[in-house]
Amino acid sequence: MIAVMAAILLVLSAVAAPAETASVAHKDAKAFNREVARLARLQPDLLRSEVSGLLPHQKGETDIYAIGIAGWATLDVFAKELDGALTAIGKVLPIEDRTIRLINHPDTVDRVPLATVDNFQNAVHDVGKLMDKENDILLVFMTSHGDRKGVALQLPNRIVDLTPKDVATALDREGIKSRIVIVSACYSGIFVPPLENADTIVLTAADANHTSFGCAPERDWTFFGDAFFHQSLKPGTDFQHAFDHARVLIKGWELMDRIPPSNPQAYFGPTLTAKLAPLLRSAESAGPQ
């Protein structure tokens, strides 16, 4: 991925470069295209490897599956936030051995499937085949830059959006009834209206018209990830109380930094909220992990 990103810069620099520089860039462009093709060929096997490690549904249980997405390749904070968030979730919900990661990052490009729209759709399909779609719960967590179209996926040869429609369509197509969708990105409030129903919980780092904050390269968390996963989501705390506490923390940090409010949004489907309650109580009874 590092070589790919270097090739991208060289190709772009050739746009207004002298002829000899353009010739070098042309050679680098060919190498770049070969690398893009190689990564594309890797994806089916990498995703198959992730899926092969998942546990199947346990009869008589409500199992929790998770798909985690870190979408931006050139900032470490998103990959770090994904790992931290899944660890925090694992302390309150039983997602161990039921988690797929999709990551755009140089360090993982040869061993973890990329966060692409196709890989997301295929991951939802594969999880759907394992789970009891009427009884089990799928949690989707996305962390990246965002715009007013969706969550940004920075791929070697382009940047695309994973849109609210993409997410809703993939979940609906597979008939996955109970779902938790958490989006740590700017303008992520756009995900609430297309997804909200009685069987869905949606949490977002911002409303549909504002940016979120904290994606500096030296950080381990964005503001939302820190406030919700690191500071608020603990055994004995349900998602609604954790979110309310996180909103207070974020508002305080934004006031201290004199930045516009991100205004995180949430929707708590009553059927899923009631379904989660005994699972969260079970995590509290189990004590620290």
VENSUL-V147248 format. One line per field, one symbol per residue. ss: DSSP state (H for helix, E for strand, L for the rest). phi: phi as a letter, one per 20 degrees, with the letter a starting at -180 (. if undefined). psi: psi as a letter, one per 30 degrees, with the letter a starting at -180 (. if undefined). A space follows every 10 residues. Layout:
BEGIN
ss=???
phi=???
psi=???
END
This chain:
BEGIN
ss=LHHHHHHHHH HHHHHHLLHH HHHHHHHHHH HHHHHHHHHH HHHHHHHHHH HHLLLLLLLL LLLEEEEEEE LLLLLHHHHH HHHHHHHHHH LLLLLLLLEE EEELLHHHLL LLLLLLHHHH HHHHHHHHHH LLLLLLEEEE EEELLELLLE EEEEELLEEE EEEHHHHHHH HHHLLLLEEE EEEELLLLLH HHHHHLLLLE EEEELLLLLL LLLLLLLLLL LLHHHHHHHH LLLLLLLLHH HHHHHHHHHH HHHHHHHLLL LLLLEEEELH HHHHHHHHHH HHHHHHLLL
phi=.ffffffgff ffffgdefff ffffffffff ffffffffff ffggffffff ffeeffgegn deeddccdcd edfdcfgfff fgffffffff edcedgmccd dccdagfdfe ccffedffff fffffffgfe eefedfcddd dccafbcfdr eededgdadc deegfgffff fffemeeebd cccdaflfgf efgfdfafdc dcccfbefcc edcoeffeee bfgffffefe ececgndeff ffffffgfff gfffffeldf felgdbcdff ffgfffgfff ffffffmgd
psi=eeeeeeeeee eeffegllee eeeeeeeeee eeeeeeeeee ffeeeeeeee effkklkkkf ljlklkjkkj fkfgkfeeee eeeeeeeeef ffkigkghkk kjkjkefgff fkklileeee eeeeeeeefe ljffelkkkk kkkallagea kkjjleglkl kjleeeeeee eeefgjekkk kkjjlkgfff feeffklfgk kkklflafgl lllghkfflf lleeeeeeee fejlkfklee eeeeeeeeee eeeeeefhlk kfiklkkjke eeeeefeeee eeeeefak.
END
